[in-house]
């Protein structure tokens, strides 16, 4: 019973850590914070592997200015996102989609980890439930006799 409580506590702590680690810090507080956050969510159209926030390319600077202008005009993040995707294509969006094949790519590793942990728990439980085998008195006599023969 104590082991079950221990495993339950470990599972609760692990699940809590996962939930806390995925929580967003909250919305940006200032317009500059919003511009920075939005710039990190979009890829530079001319740079490989850089976000608009990281890139010093001319097009990235123009997009940052455009985002800043839209934020100052009161556009929502969704409106800005839609305008950028309409202008540059969906490949500019660095945020993973939660549907279709992309959603499957994000869910499968987690599901595999959960199944693996369940399999390990089942194997460990099976190992614990195996009876301890001890040598019979006849076996002990046979081993003692063989050891005696080796000494001679």
Helices and strands as residue ranges (DSSP letters): H 2-22, H 31-40, H 58-72, H 77-88, G 90-92, H 100-129, H 137-151
